[in-house]
Amino acid sequence: MRIDKHELGAIIKNARIERGLTQESLAEKVDIGARHLMSIENEGRAPSFRVLYGLIRELNISADTIFYPEKPSEDLMLNEIIRILKDCDERSLKIVHATVRAALDSQTEDCREVND
């Protein structure tokens, strides 16, 4: 199996930007230099397993995004939601649960209005 290193760099860069992290702050969290991270993101440098593992964990991205890029994005989004939920405390989980319930109820109501 071969991973496109430029695609890997783009995935890492996009995830970093989505989370509002600078290269410097992410590099510090993963215990590498900012220049090293820049070369992974922009120059197609292949990270070591230790660095890749740290990036995946710190950015909270699915390894499937990297190893199975052809996988449907809905599956990836669902997996990311599950990973995020694992970090929630009980109060936050109750809030998320109530929010999802309300969204589903609203969706059902919207469908009924369309069918009426």
C-alpha positions in Angstrom: 0.0 0.0 0.0 1.3 3.4 -0.9 0.1 6.7 0.7 0.3 9.8 -1.4 2.5 12.0 0.9 1.2 15.2 -0.7 -2.4 14.1 0.0 -1.4 13.3 3.6 0.1 16.7 4.0 -3.1 18.3 2.7 -5.2 16.3 5.1 -3.0 17.3 8.1 -2.9 20.9 7.0 -6.7 21.1 6.6 -7.4 19.5 9.9 -4.9 21.8 11.6 -6.6 24.9 10.1 -10.1 23.6 10.9 -9.0 23.4 14.5 -7.6 26.9 14.5 -4.0 25.7 15.3 -0.8 27.3 14.0 2.0 25.2 12.7 4.0 26.2 15.7 1.4 25.2 18.3 0.6 21.9 16.6 4.3 21.1 16.3 4.9 21.8 19.9 2.0 19.5 20.9 3.4 16.7 18.8 7.0 17.4 20.0 8.5 18.3 16.6 9.8 21.4 15.1 7.6 23.8 13.2 9.8 23.4 10.1 9.4 19.6 10.3 5.6 20.1 10.3 5.8 22.6 7.4 7.7 20.0 5.4 5.1 17.3 6.0 2.2 19.7 5.1 3.7 21.4 2.1 6.6 19.4 0.8 5.3 15.8 1.0 7.8 14.7 3.7 6.7 11.4 5.1 6.3 11.5 8.9 7.6 8.8 11.2 5.0 6.5 12.8 5.5 8.4 16.1 4.8 11.7 14.4 1.9 10.5 12.3 0.4 8.9 15.5 0.8 12.2 17.4 -0.8 14.2 14.5 -3.7 11.9 14.2 -4.4 12.0 18.0 -3.8 15.7 18.4 -5.9 16.7 15.4 -8.6 14.1 16.3 -8.7 12.9 12.7 -9.6 9.3 11.7 -6.8 7.2 10.5 -9.3 6.0 7.9 -9.0 9.5 6.4 -5.4 8.7 5.6 -5.4 5.0 4.9 -8.8 4.8 3.2 -9.4 8.1 1.5 -12.0 6.5 -0.9 -14.3 5.8 2.1 -17.5 7.8 2.0 -17.3 11.1 3.9 -20.4 10.3 5.9 -18.7 7.4 7.6 -15.7 9.6 8.3 -17.9 12.3 9.8 -19.8 9.8 12.0 -16.5 8.3 13.2 -15.2 11.8 14.1 -18.4 12.6 16.0 -18.0 9.4 18.0 -14.3 10.3 18.8 -15.4 13.7 19.9 -18.2 12.3 22.1 -15.7 10.1 23.9 -14.0 13.3 25.2 -17.2 14.7 26.6 -18.1 14.7 30.3 -21.6 13.5 31.4 -23.1 17.0 31.3 -21.8 17.7 27.8 -23.2 14.3 26.6 -26.6 15.2 28.0 -26.5 18.5 26.1 -25.4 16.7 22.8 -28.2 14.1 23.3 -30.9 16.8 23.8 -29.6 18.7 20.8 -29.6 15.7 18.5 -33.1 14.7 19.7 -34.3 18.2 18.9 -32.7 18.1 15.5 -34.3 14.8 14.7 -37.7 16.0 15.9 -37.3 19.1 13.8 -36.3 17.0 10.8 -39.4 14.8 11.2 -41.7 17.9 11.5 -40.1 19.4 8.3 -40.8 16.1 6.5 -44.4 16.1 7.6 -44.9 19.7 6.5 -43.5 18.9 3.0 -45.8 15.9 2.7 -49.0 17.8 3.8 
